[in-house]
Amino acid sequence: MLIREARLEDAEGIITVMKNAEESNFMLFSPGERKLKPEQLVVFIEKISKKFNSALFIAEVENKIVGYLIVQGDTPSRIAHRAYIVIGIHSDFRGRGMGTALFSKLDDWAKDKAMQRLELTVMVENTAGIALYKKMGFEIEGTKRHSLHVDGSYVDEYYMSKLL
């Protein structure tokens, strides 16, 4: 397994993993809802690679992209110390340490960038995701009630964070 920053030529592979991860029904986008084209993701990769406090990491197995982790910071000085995380792992590779490896890379990156806080949201029913985040040092800060509307029902999310 190789964990590295995304390159422009990775766009199609990342989109494949995004679509697969969305089929879990634990992501922001419903299965099939996102209509992201490789050209659009190339622009995103270009932009994120130029930001000091943002990155897109991928997990690669035998030259195939099997996971991604997006970390996005912002520029106002009062929030420049924190970044928001989104992660997705292809269903064929879940439970094999890809998430742990991506978060370990994130930790190294965040320390190098002198980040102080990493944060994310997760559906309360996503027990595997919550277990991974807790394993990697994230704590539940609160509940975002009726945060999402999924398959006709309102779903709560946890706010989770990790202080570095």
N, C-alpha and C positions, 0 to 999 in steps of 0.2 A: 504494500500500500504506500502511496505517495501522497502527501498533503502539500499543496503549493498554491500560490496565488494564480488566479485565473488569467488566461491569455485570450486575446481576441478570437483565436481559432477554436476556443472551447465553447463558444456560444451554443451551437446545436446540441452538444452533449449535456450542457447545463439545462437547457430547455427540456430535454428528454427526462432528466431527473426531476425537474420541477413538476412536469405533468404527472409523472408517476407518484411523486410525493403528495400531490393534490388529490389523487385517487384515495388516499387514506381517509379523507374527509376531516382531517385535523388541521388543515391549512386555512389561510384567509380566503383564498379563492376556492370555489366549489369545483369538483372534477369537471374538466372541459371548459370552464368559464374563461380562463386566461387565454388570450389570443396573442401571445408574445411571439414575435418573429425574430430569427437570428440577427437581422440587421439592427433591431431595437436593442437586443441584449448586447451587441457589440458596442453600441453607443454608451450603454450603461457601464460596461466594463471599462471603456476609455475614461469616462468621467470619474468613476470610483477609484481608479488606479492613480488619479492625479490628486486625490484628497488625502491630506495627511492623516486624518483620523477615521478613514473608512477603508474597507478591503473586501474582496470576494475571494474566498479560499475554496478549493475543490479537493475532494478525495478521489484518487485515481487508483484503479486496480487493473493491471495488465493493459495499460493505455486506454482504459475506459473510465469515463467520469461516472462515479457512483454516488456522490454526495456533494453538497455545497454548504457553505456558511457565509452569509452576508453580514458584515458589521458596518453600521453606518453611524458616524458621528456628525456633529453639527458645528457651526462656526460661532454663534454668539458666545462670548466669553463665559457667561454664567453656566452654560451647559457643555462647553467644549471638553470637559473632563469625562463625559459619559458617551456611551454608544449603544445602539439598539441592535439586537441579534435576530436573524432569521436563519433557520437551518432546515435542510431537507436531505433525506437519505433514500436512495432507491430501495424499494421493498425487497428486492433480492439480496440486499446487503445489510439489512437492519440486524442488529444483535451481533455484529461482527467487529465492533470496536471503531467503526467509522466515525460515529458521533464523538466518541471520546477523543479520537485523534484530532478531529477538527477543533474541538474545544481546547485541546492542549496547544495546538498551533495558535489559536486565538489568545490564550493566556500569554504566550511568549510575545506575540505581536502587541498586545495591550500594555504589557510591562515596558516594552521598548518605546512605545508611544506615550508613556506616562499617563495612561488612562486610569481613572479612579473607580469607575463604575460601569458595569455591563448590565444590560437589562433586556427583558423579553416578556412576551405574553404567551400563554399556553392554555388551550381549552382544558377545563378541569377534568374531562373524561380521558385525556391523553396521558394515561398512567405511565406508559413507556417513556414518553418525552419528559414528564415530570421527574421520573426516576433518574434519567440521564442528567438533567439539569441539577438536581440535588447532588448527585454523585460528583458533579463538576464544581460544586461550591455555591450554587445559586440557592437563594432562599425565597419563600413565598412572602410577599409584602402585603398582599391584599387581593380582593376579588373584584373583578370588573363584571358586575352583574348584568345579565342580558346583553352581553357585549356583541354577540354574533347571532344571526338568524340562520340556522342550519336545518334543512329539511323540514321546514314548517314549525320548528321549535326554537325558542331562545336559549342560548348557551352562555354560560359564564366562563370567564377566563381568569387565570391567576396572573397577577403582576409578579414577576420574579426578578431578582437582581443579585449581583455578586459585587462586593466591594473588594478592590485590589489593594 
